[in-house]
Amino acid sequence: MPSKWAPATYPAALNFADDDAALLAASGMNAVRLTVERYAVEPTAGHFDDSYVARVRSTVRLLAGYGIRSLIDFHQDEWGPVFADNGFPDWMTVTDGLPNVDQVGFPGQYFANPALNRAFDHFWANDTGPSGRHLQDDDADILAHVAYGLKGENGVMGYEVMNEPWPGTQYPTCAAPGVGCPVFDKGAYSAYYARVIPKIRIADPHHAVWYEPLTTFNEGVPTSVTPPRDTNLGFAFHDYSGCSEYAGAAPAGSPKPPNALCQQLDDKVMNNAEAHSRETGSALLETEFGANSDTDGTAHQLDVFDHHMMPWMFWSYTNYVVAVNGNGSLKPASGSNVNSAMLSTLARPYPQLVSGTPKDWSFDTATRTFSFHYSPRRADGRGSFAVDAETDIAVPAIVYGGGYKAWVLGGTVLSKPNAPLLRVRARGRASSISVTIVPAARIAATNSQCPPGAISAGGVAGVDGAPSRSGPSKVTGCLAGTGVADGTVTAEGNPSNGDGYVVQDGRPSNPGLLAGYLGVDRQHALTLVGCAGGDYKPGATDDWNQSPTGAENNAMAAVGTPTFTAPSGPVGPSSPCSPPVVPAPAQGSACGSPPDPSPAATAPGNGSPLNAYYGGFPTGDAGLAGDFGGNDGASGYAQATANGRSSGNVTVGGTSKGGGGTVAAGNDGNETKDRWTPDGSPFALCQD
């Protein structure tokens, strides 16, 4: 939220008020970067404006009332008002009389204004300024004065020392790709932080201090700055790689650069930031990107940030989220004044608090599906969080206006339905927790209760680390060998080690066997049936397993009915229930849209049931073959996985009967024993 120019040097002067804070909170935003101007804090040497600090404090408290924290950003662009911009006061400006060509505008002055570069040169050299004191001592006093005035505010998330520092006349040496300017970074630049950060810390012992690299970092140039020793430091950086700058400057209708190129540029900035964090231990926060109205480009940048699990801040609320008047003040945050397209792009679920170590998260904008995986292990490697430790995920109402449905594998949902903050608690000995959120409109009637006479035994089907985008389901396992559920079914892992569960029939004589009714479509039940003795019919000949005498289990599935009655004979390659082997379909014909990535061996849509077998732990075979999915356009997902603990074969084949679906498998390429997936057969990933 910038307020950079006099006389509107604080947010309230630009009409930033309750309606703005409420809009941000409803969109899931939990932090705002407030620009604070040095020239407004100390307008004349030795005279501080405490009323200005009080106005900033008022906005901090306003935001805190909506659950939003404030990053105090000591902003500067092109040094200060002497150069028709913002930052340092006139009385700290030393130009030695060099020409001031401020008419070239931003950012041209950095390259073309001799007076501006001379002002920075004097500052980095820490020369004596007009006040008779060293310039950096004057600056430290300004920073410390604000920090002292805000030290008791819980709504403050820290102080960002300087926005986009410029190296002065040394800038040509600081733009070398892959190198930067390590001599300046490690010398004069690091000395500046070593001088001012301790003074901020004396003024405010508690809040974090965030330091920035040189502005060349925005373009993918690494940094060598070395921060002083402090246990509460953060590295604040910006990502204005070429694509976003092009989007802000190109005329309307201009062709856009390829997303792949833009991602490569953004990844370079992220990788440099992560490398710096590994070297210094500093926290990471991307505090500026955007400055354009390209929602498609913004969404792709957010995908990159999510991939790197990077927190971010967007520039800016004014202009790009809420419209402004001719004088730059904000219009009311409602109706056509709100850029709903940009706000909807920026609003997406994200983890706010993780009791453990996050592994990954992602958001599919097309389906509005959020996936998140984390471990209860502490990030420092020293043990795990307690079982009842809470993890919180922001779920903006603007994304899920009709409500949402959340699945948690390895954990329990604590919050009320459709709460703006999804509260999750890890369960038992789970070593991995997976959270999936989808719009409620995608969830039809479920079949998640035990049939009459069956006793619930609890349990979860689907314990692999990468569940389907449609959301894995809690499964009711029933002691009588029956149960029903909706969602993705994943056969994986050994329940005895605490990683999760396959569905069991509850009989001590059949540990780890696939059993029970499991619905995996959205509108009609698809059921898997397995019983004692290795067959769905007790005592029947076991002709499906590779080892008939082993502790293995046959299973069968049917599509389209809420209940299933098993036929009288066994299921196997000779059974008429088994899908036939058919020639590979022509390119693109299996899914319709989008085309298959490569020709795939699939079964035809002839109503044949889904056959399933699972060969036991830890070295057996696992497989699914046949049609899946429901009627009336219901998508189906079938998945069989084997992680590093399993040495058996994993096989999946089939087509969706309903409105699209996915077949997923972990295939070790050694499928000579199974006729559904000959060696080398690729799998189609289809979603119509």
C-alpha positions in Angstrom: 0.0 0.0 0.0 2.2 2.9 -1.2 1.9 6.4 0.0 5.1 7.9 -1.3 4.6 11.5 -2.2 3.7 14.6 -0.2 1.3 15.5 1.1 -0.3 12.0 1.2 2.6 10.2 2.9 0.5 7.9 5.0 -2.3 5.5 4.0 -5.2 7.3 5.7 -4.4 10.4 3.6 -5.2 8.3 0.5 -8.5 7.1 2.0 -7.2 3.7 3.1 -9.8 2.7 5.7 -12.0 -0.1 7.0 -13.5 -1.0 3.6 -10.0 -1.6 2.2 -8.9 -3.8 5.2 -12.2 -5.7 5.0 -11.7 -6.4 1.3 -8.2 -7.7 1.9 -9.2 -9.9 4.8 -12.1 -11.4 2.8 -9.6 -12.2 0.1 -7.4 -14.2 2.4 -4.6 -11.6 2.5 -2.8 -11.5 5.9 -0.1 -8.9 5.4 0.2 -5.4 3.9 3.5 -3.6 3.1 3.1 0.0 4.2 5.5 2.5 2.7 7.1 4.9 5.2 9.1 7.9 4.0 12.3 9.0 5.5 11.7 12.6 4.5 8.4 12.6 6.3 9.8 11.0 9.5 12.6 13.7 9.8 11.7 16.6 7.6 14.5 18.7 8.9 17.7 17.6 10.5 17.2 16.8 14.2 13.4 17.3 14.1 11.2 14.2 14.0 7.5 14.3 13.1 5.9 12.1 15.7 2.4 12.8 14.4 3.5 11.1 11.1 4.6 8.0 13.1 1.3 8.1 14.9 -0.7 8.1 11.6 1.3 5.0 10.5 0.6 3.4 13.8 -3.1 4.0 13.3 -3.1 2.1 10.1 -1.2 -0.7 11.6 -3.8 -1.1 14.3 -6.6 -0.9 11.7 -5.2 -3.8 9.8 -4.4 -5.8 12.9 -8.1 -5.6 13.8 -8.8 -7.6 10.6 -6.0 -10.1 11.3 -3.6 -8.4 8.9 0.0 -7.6 9.8 2.0 -4.7 8.5 5.5 -4.7 7.0 7.0 -1.3 7.6 8.8 -0.5 4.3 11.3 2.3 4.4 10.8 3.1 0.8 13.0 4.9 -1.7 12.8 5.3 -5.5 15.6 7.3 -7.1 16.9 8.6 -3.8 14.3 11.2 -2.8 12.3 14.4 -3.5 15.3 16.3 -4.8 15.0 14.0 -7.9 11.2 14.3 -8.1 10.7 11.0 -6.4 10.6 9.6 -2.8 12.9 8.4 0.0 15.7 10.4 1.6 15.1 14.0 2.8 16.7 16.9 0.9 19.0 17.7 3.9 20.7 14.3 3.5 21.3 14.8 -0.3 24.9 15.6 -1.4 25.3 16.0 -5.2 28.5 18.1 -5.4 26.6 20.3 -7.9 26.4 17.7 -10.6 23.6 18.0 -13.2 20.2 16.9 -12.0 18.3 15.5 -15.0 15.3 14.3 -13.2 13.1 14.9 -16.3 14.2 11.5 -17.7 11.8 9.9 -15.2 11.8 6.5 -13.5 13.8 4.3 -13.8 15.9 6.3 -16.3 17.4 8.5 -13.7 19.4 5.6 -12.3 21.4 5.5 -15.5 21.3 9.1 -16.7 21.3 11.4 -13.6 24.8 12.2 -12.4 23.6 14.0 -9.3 21.5 11.1 -8.2 24.3 8.6 -8.5 26.6 11.0 -6.7 24.1 11.1 -3.8 24.2 7.3 -3.5 28.0 7.3 -3.7 28.3 9.6 -0.8 25.8 7.6 1.2 27.6 4.2 0.6 30.9 5.8 1.5 29.2 7.0 4.7 30.5 10.5 4.2 29.6 13.5 6.4 26.4 15.1 5.3 24.9 18.5 5.7 23.9 17.8 9.3 27.5 17.5 10.2 27.1 13.7 11.0 27.8 10.6 8.9 24.9 10.0 6.5 24.3 6.5 7.6 24.1 7.6 11.2 21.4 10.0 10.2 19.6 7.2 8.4 19.9 4.9 11.4 18.3 7.5 13.6 15.3 7.7 11.2 14.8 4.0 11.2 15.3 3.6 14.9 12.8 6.4 15.6 10.0 4.7 13.7 10.9 1.3 15.2 10.8 2.7 18.8 7.4 4.2 18.0 6.0 0.9 16.8 7.8 -1.6 19.1 4.7 -2.4 21.1 2.4 -3.0 18.1 1.6 -6.7 17.7 0.4 -5.9 14.1 3.9 -5.2 13.0 5.7 -8.0 11.1 9.0 -6.2 10.9 10.9 -3.4 9.2 12.2 -3.5 5.6 15.3 -1.3 5.8 15.4 0.1 2.2 13.4 -0.5 -0.9 15.5 -1.5 -4.0 18.9 0.0 -3.0 20.9 1.4 -5.9 24.7 1.0 -5.9 25.4 4.5 -7.4 28.0 4.9 -10.1 29.2 1.3 -9.5 26.0 0.0 -11.1 27.7 -1.3 -14.3 29.7 -3.7 -12.3 26.7 -5.0 -10.4 24.6 -6.3 -13.3 26.9 -9.2 -14.4 24.7 -12.3 -14.8 25.5 -15.0 -12.3 28.0 -12.8 -10.5 26.7 -9.4 -9.4 29.2 -7.2 -7.6 30.6 -9.2 -4.6 33.2 -6.6 -3.7 30.6 -3.9 -3.2 28.1 -6.3 -1.6 30.6 -7.7 0.9 32.2 -4.3 1.5 30.3 -1.0 1.7 26.9 -2.5 1.3 27.2 -5.1 4.1 28.9 -2.4 6.3 25.7 -0.3 6.0 23.5 -3.1 7.3 26.0 -3.8 10.1 25.7 -0.2 11.1 21.9 0.4 11.0 20.3 -3.0 11.9 21.8 -3.0 15.4 20.3 0.4 16.1 16.9 -0.8 14.9 17.3 -3.8 17.2 18.0 -1.5 20.2 14.9 0.5 19.4 12.7 -2.6 19.0 14.1 -5.9 20.4 11.3 -8.0 19.2 10.1 -7.4 15.6 12.0 -8.9 12.6 14.3 -6.7 10.5 14.2 -7.4 6.7 17.1 -6.4 4.5 17.1 -6.2 0.7 19.7 -7.0 -2.0 20.5 -4.5 -4.6 17.8 -3.8 -7.2 19.7 -5.8 -9.8 18.6 -8.9 -7.9 15.1 -8.3 -9.4 16.5 -9.4 -12.8 18.1 -12.6 -11.6 21.5 -11.2 -10.6 22.7 -12.9 -7.3 23.7 -11.1 -4.2 26.7 -11.4 -1.9 25.5 -9.1 0.9 26.3 -10.4 4.4 23.9 -9.4 7.1 25.0 -8.8 10.7 24.5 -11.4 13.4 20.9 -11.3 14.5 18.5 -14.1 15.3 15.5 -12.4 13.8 16.5 -11.3 10.2 14.7 -11.7 6.9 15.8 -11.4 3.3 13.2 -9.3 1.4 13.6 -9.4 -2.4 11.6 -8.5 -5.5 10.8 -10.4 -8.7 10.6 -8.1 -11.7 12.1 -10.4 -14.2 11.8 -9.3 -17.9 8.2 -10.7 -18.4 6.5 -8.6 -15.7 8.3 -5.5 -16.8 7.3 -6.1 -20.4 3.7 -6.6 -19.3 3.8 -3.2 -17.5 5.3 -1.3 -20.4 4.0 -3.0 -23.6 1.1 -1.4 -25.5 -2.3 -3.1 -25.2 -2.6 -6.1 -27.5 1.1 -6.8 -27.7 2.1 -10.4 -27.9 3.0 -12.0 -24.6 6.3 -13.8 -24.0 6.0 -17.6 -23.6 5.1 -18.7 -20.1 8.0 -21.2 -20.2 10.5 -18.4 -20.6 8.9 -16.3 -17.9 8.9 -19.2 -15.5 12.6 -19.8 -16.2 13.3 -16.1 -15.3 11.2 -16.2 -12.2 12.9 -19.5 -11.1 16.3 -17.9 -11.4 15.2 -15.2 -8.9 13.7 -17.8 -6.5 16.8 -20.0 -6.7 19.1 -17.0 -5.9 16.9 -16.1 -2.9 17.0 -19.7 -1.6 20.7 -20.0 -2.1 21.2 -16.8 0.0 18.9 -18.2 2.7 20.9 -21.4 2.9 24.1 -19.3 3.3 22.8 -16.9 5.9 19.8 -18.6 7.6 17.7 -15.5 6.9 14.0 -15.9 6.4 12.6 -15.3 2.9 9.8 -13.0 1.7 9.2 -11.8 -1.8 7.9 -8.3 -1.1 7.2 -6.9 -4.5 6.1 -8.1 -7.9 3.4 -7.2 -10.4 2.9 -3.4 -11.2 0.8 -4.4 -14.1 -2.8 -5.7 -14.8 -1.9 -8.9 -16.6 -3.8 -11.5 -14.6 -2.5 -14.4 -16.7 1.1 -13.4 -16.1 0.4 -12.8 -12.4 -1.2 -16.3 -12.1 1.8 -17.9 -13.6 4.1 -16.0 -11.2 2.0 -17.1 -8.3 2.4 -20.7 -9.5 6.2 -20.3 -9.4 6.0 -18.8 -5.9 3.8 -21.8 -4.8 6.3 -24.2 -6.3 9.1 -22.7 -4.3 6.8 -22.4 -1.2 7.6 -18.7 -1.2 5.5 -16.0 0.6 4.8 -13.0 -1.5 3.5 -9.4 -1.6 1.9 -7.8 -4.7 2.5 -4.3 -5.9 0.1 -2.7 -5.4 -3.2 -2.3 -3.8 -3.7 1.1 -5.4 -4.4 1.1 -9.2 -4.2 -2.7 -9.6 -6.7 -3.8 -7.0 -8.8 -0.7 -6.2 -9.1 2.3 -8.5 -7.8 5.7 -7.6 -9.1 9.2 -8.1 -7.2 11.8 -10.1 -5.2 12.9 -7.1 -4.1 9.3 -6.4 -6.5 8.7 -3.5 -8.4 5.5 -3.3 -12.0 5.1 -4.4 -14.4 3.1 -2.2 -13.4 -0.6 -2.1 -16.6 -1.8 -3.7 -18.4 -2.4 -7.0 -16.7 -1.4 -10.2 -13.9 0.3 -8.3 -12.5 -3.2 -7.4 -10.5 -5.0 -10.1 -12.3 -8.3 -9.4 -10.2 -10.1 -12.0 -7.0 -9.2 -10.3 -8.3 -9.8 -6.9 -9.6 -13.2 -7.9 -6.2 -14.0 -9.4 -4.3 -13.0 -6.2 -6.7 -14.8 -3.8 -5.8 -18.5 -3.5 -5.5 -20.9 -0.6 -2.2 -21.1 1.2 -0.8 -22.5 4.5 -0.4 -19.8 7.1 0.8 -21.9 9.9 2.5 -25.3 9.6 3.1 -27.5 12.6 5.8 -29.4 10.8 7.8 -29.1 7.6 5.9 -28.2 4.4 6.8 -30.5 1.4 4.8 -28.8 -1.4 1.6 -27.0 -2.2 -0.1 -26.0 -5.4 -3.3 -24.4 -6.7 -5.0 -25.3 -10.0 -6.8 -22.2 -11.1 -9.0 -24.0 -13.6 -10.5 -26.5 -11.1 -9.8 -24.4 -8.0 -8.2 -27.4 -6.4 -5.6 -26.8 -3.7 -3.1 -29.5 -2.7 -0.8 -29.4 0.3 1.6 -31.9 1.9 3.6 -31.6 5.0 5.4 -33.7 7.6 4.9 -33.3 11.3 8.7 -33.4 11.6 10.3 -30.2 12.8 12.2 -28.2 10.2 15.4 -28.3 12.3 15.2 -32.1 12.3 14.8 -32.3 16.1 11.8 -34.5 16.5 8.2 -33.9 15.6 5.3 -31.7 16.7 2.8 -33.1 19.1 -0.1 -35.0 17.7 -2.5 -32.2 18.6 -0.4 -29.4 17.0 -2.5 -27.3 14.6 -1.8 -26.4 11.0 -3.8 -23.5 9.5 -4.7 -23.0 5.8 -6.3 -19.8 4.5 -9.3 -20.5 2.3 -10.5 -17.2 0.8 -14.2 -17.0 0.3 -13.7 -15.2 -3.0 -12.3 -18.5 -4.4 -15.0 -20.7 -2.9 -18.1 -18.6 -2.9 -20.3 -21.7 -2.9 -18.3 -23.3 -0.1 -15.6 -25.9 -0.2 -14.8 -29.5 0.7 -11.6 -30.5 2.4 -10.0 -33.9 2.6 -7.1 -34.6 5.0 -5.1 -37.8 4.9 -3.2 -38.4 8.1 -5.1 -35.7 10.0 -8.4 -34.3 11.1 -10.2 -31.1 10.3 -10.9 -29.0 13.4 -12.7 -26.0 11.8 -16.3 -25.6 10.9 -17.5 -26.2 7.4 -16.4 -23.4 5.0 -14.4 -21.6 7.6 -12.1 -19.0 6.2 -9.2 -20.7 8.1 -9.1 -24.5 7.7 -7.7 -25.9 10.9 -6.0 -29.3 10.7 -4.6 -31.6 13.3 -2.2 -34.5 12.6 -3.5 -37.9 13.5 -1.7 -40.7 15.3 1.6 -41.8 14.0 1.2 -40.3 10.5 4.5 -39.4 9.0 2.9 -37.3 6.2 -0.3 -35.2 6.1 -2.0 -34.4 2.8 -4.7 -31.7 2.4 -6.9 -31.2 -0.6 -9.5 -28.5 -1.1 -12.1 -28.4 -3.9 -15.3 -26.3 -4.5 -18.3 -27.8 -2.8 -20.2 -27.7 -6.1 -17.9 -30.4 -7.4 -19.1 -32.8 -4.7 -22.3 -34.7 -5.4 -24.2 -37.0 -3.0 -21.8 -39.4 -1.2 -22.1 -42.9 -0.1 -19.9 -42.7 3.0 -21.8 -44.8 5.6 -21.5 -48.4 6.4 -24.3 -50.7 5.1 -26.8 -52.0 7.7 -25.3 -54.5 10.1 -21.7 -53.4 9.5 -19.6 -51.9 12.2 -17.3 -49.0 11.4 -13.6 -49.7 11.9 -12.3 -46.3 10.7 -9.3 -45.9 8.4 -8.3 -44.0 5.3 -7.8 -45.2 1.8 -5.2 -43.1 -0.1 -2.0 -42.6 1.8 0.4 -41.8 -1.0 2.2 -38.4 -0.9 0.6 -37.1 -4.1 -3.2 -37.6 -4.1 -5.4 -37.0 -7.0 -6.5 -33.4 -7.8 -10.1 -34.4 -7.2 -9.3 -35.1 -3.6 -8.7 -38.4 -1.8 -11.5 -39.5 0.5 -11.9 -40.6 4.0 -13.0 -44.2 3.8 -15.2 -46.0 6.3 -13.7 -49.4 6.8 -16.2 -51.9 8.2 -15.6 -55.0 10.3 -18.1 -57.0 8.3 -16.0 -56.6 5.2 -18.2 -53.9 3.7 -18.1 -50.1 3.6 -18.6 -47.3 1.1 -16.9 -44.0 0.3 -16.5 -41.5 -2.4 -13.1 -40.2 -3.6 -9.8 -41.5 -4.9 -8.7 -45.0 -3.9 -5.0 -45.5 -3.5 -3.6 -48.9 -2.6 -0.3 -48.2 -1.0 1.8 -48.7 2.1 1.7 -50.9 5.2 -0.8 -49.7 7.8 1.4 -51.2 10.6 4.1 -48.5 10.2 1.7 -45.6 10.8 2.0 -44.1 7.3 -1.6 -44.8 6.5 -4.1 -47.5 5.7 -5.4 -49.6 2.9 -8.9 -50.7 3.5 -9.1 -54.0 5.4 -11.9 -56.4 6.2 -11.1 -56.3 9.9 -10.5 -60.0 10.3 -7.2 -60.9 12.0 -6.6 -63.7 9.5 -6.4 -61.2 6.6 -3.9 -58.5 7.6 -3.4 -55.9 4.9 -6.0 -57.3 2.5 -8.1 -55.1 0.2 -11.7 -55.5 1.3 -14.9 -53.6 1.6 -17.0 -51.4 -0.7 -15.2 -48.3 -1.9 -17.0 -45.7 -4.0 -14.6 -43.8 -6.2 -16.9 -41.8 -8.4 -19.0 -38.8 -7.6 -22.6 -39.7 -8.3 -22.8 -43.5 -8.4 -20.8 -45.9 -6.3 -17.9 -47.9 -7.7 -17.3 -50.7 -5.3 -14.3 -52.9 -4.6 -15.0 -56.2 -2.9 -12.6 -58.5 -1.2 -13.1 -61.3 1.3 -11.2 -63.8 3.4 -9.2 -66.5 1.7 -8.0 -64.6 -1.2 -11.3 -64.2 -3.2 -14.4 -62.2 -3.0 -16.2 -65.5 -2.6 -14.8 -67.5 0.3 -13.4 -70.8 -0.8 -13.4 -70.0 -4.5 -10.4 -70.9 -6.6 -7.8 -68.2 -6.6 -6.9 -67.8 -10.3 -5.9 -64.1 -10.3 -3.0 -63.9 -8.0 0.5 -64.8 -9.0 1.0 -66.9 -5.9 -2.3 -68.7 -5.2 -1.2 -69.8 -1.8 0.1 -66.5 -0.6 -1.5 -64.0 1.7 -3.1 -62.1 -1.2 -6.5 -61.0 -2.1 -8.7 -60.9 -5.2 -11.1 -58.0 -5.6 -13.8 -56.9 -8.0 -15.5 -53.7 -8.7 -18.7 -52.6 -10.4 -19.8 -49.2 -11.7 -23.1 -47.4 -11.6 -25.0 -48.8 -8.6 -24.9 -48.0 -4.9 -24.5 -51.6 -4.0 -22.8 -54.6 -5.6 -23.5 -58.3 -5.6 -20.5 -60.4 -6.5 -20.9 -63.0 -9.2 -20.5 -66.7 -8.3 -17.1 -67.3 -9.9 -13.6 -65.9 -9.5 -12.3 -62.9 -11.2 -9.2 -63.3 -13.3 -7.7 -63.2 -16.8 -10.1 -66.0 -17.9 -13.1 -64.3 -16.4 -15.7 -62.7 -18.7 -15.6 -59.7 -16.3 -12.1 -58.9 -17.3 -11.6 -56.1 -19.9 -10.2 -57.3 -23.2 -6.9 -56.2 -24.6 -7.5 -53.7 -27.4 -5.2 -52.0 -29.9 -3.7 -48.7 -28.8 -6.1 -45.9 -29.8 -5.2 -43.2 -32.3 -3.4 -40.2 -31.0 -5.8 -38.0 -29.0 -8.8 -40.2 -29.4 -8.8 -41.7 -25.9 -9.6 -38.5 -24.1 -11.0 -36.2 -26.8 -9.6 -33.0 -25.1 -6.8 -32.5 -24.4 -5.0 -35.0 -26.7 -3.2 -38.0 -25.2 0.5 -37.2 -24.6 1.2 -40.4 -26.4 -0.8 -43.5 -27.6 -2.1 -45.5 -24.7 -3.3 -49.0 -24.1 -6.8 -48.7 -22.7 -9.9 -50.8 -22.3 -12.9 -49.8 -24.3 -16.0 -48.2 -22.7 -18.0 -51.5 -22.7 -19.2 -51.5 -19.2 -16.7 -54.1 -18.0 -16.0 -53.8 -14.3 -12.8 -52.5 -12.7 -10.7 -55.5 -11.5 -8.3 -54.9 -8.7 -5.7 -57.0 -7.0 -3.1 -56.2 -4.4 -0.4 -58.7 -3.6 0.4 -57.8 0.0 3.2 -56.1 1.8 5.9 -55.3 1.0 6.9 -57.2 -2.2 3.6 -58.0 -3.8 1.9 -56.8 -7.0 -0.8 -54.1 -7.2 -3.1 -53.5 -10.1 -6.3 -52.0 -11.4 -7.8 -52.7 -14.8 -11.0 -51.8 -16.5 -13.6 -49.1 -16.8 -14.2 -46.7 -14.0 -16.1 -43.5 -13.3 -19.8 -43.0 -12.9 -22.8 -42.4 -15.0 -24.4 -39.0 -15.6 -21.1 -37.4 -16.4 -19.4 -38.3 -13.1 -15.6 -38.4 -13.4 -13.7 -41.4 -12.0 -10.2 -41.6 -10.7 -8.4 -44.9 -10.2 -4.9 -45.0 -8.8 -2.5 -47.7 -7.6 0.9 -46.8 -6.3 3.9 -48.5 -4.8 6.5 -46.3 -3.1 10.1 -47.2 -2.2 9.1 -49.9 0.2 7.5 -52.0 -2.4 9.4 -54.1 -5.0 6.3 -55.5 -6.8 4.7 -54.6 -10.0 2.1 -51.8 -10.2 -0.4 -51.8 -13.0 -3.3 -49.6 -13.9 -5.4 -49.6 -17.1 -8.9 -48.5 -18.1 -11.1 -45.7 -19.2 -13.6 -43.4 -17.5 -17.2 -44.2 -18.1 -18.3 -40.7 -17.0 -17.3 -37.2 -17.7 -13.5 -37.6 -17.9 -11.1 -39.0 -15.4 -7.6 -40.1 -14.7 -5.7 -43.4 -14.6 -2.5 -43.0 -12.6 0.2 -45.6 -11.8 3.7 -46.1 -10.6 5.0 -48.5 -13.2 8.4 -50.2 -12.8 8.5 -51.3 -16.4 8.5 -55.0 -15.5 5.0 -55.9 -16.5 5.6 -59.2 -18.4 3.4 -61.1 -16.0 0.4 -58.9 -16.6 -1.4 -58.6 -19.9 -3.0 -55.2 -19.2 0.3 -53.2 -19.4 2.9 -54.8 -21.7 6.4 -53.6 -21.3 6.9 -50.1 -22.5 3.2 -49.2 -22.7 2.7 -45.5 -21.8 -0.3 -44.3 -19.7 -2.7 -41.6 -20.9 -3.5 -38.8 -18.5 -7.0 -37.8 -19.6 -9.3 -35.1 -18.3 -12.2 -34.0 -20.6 
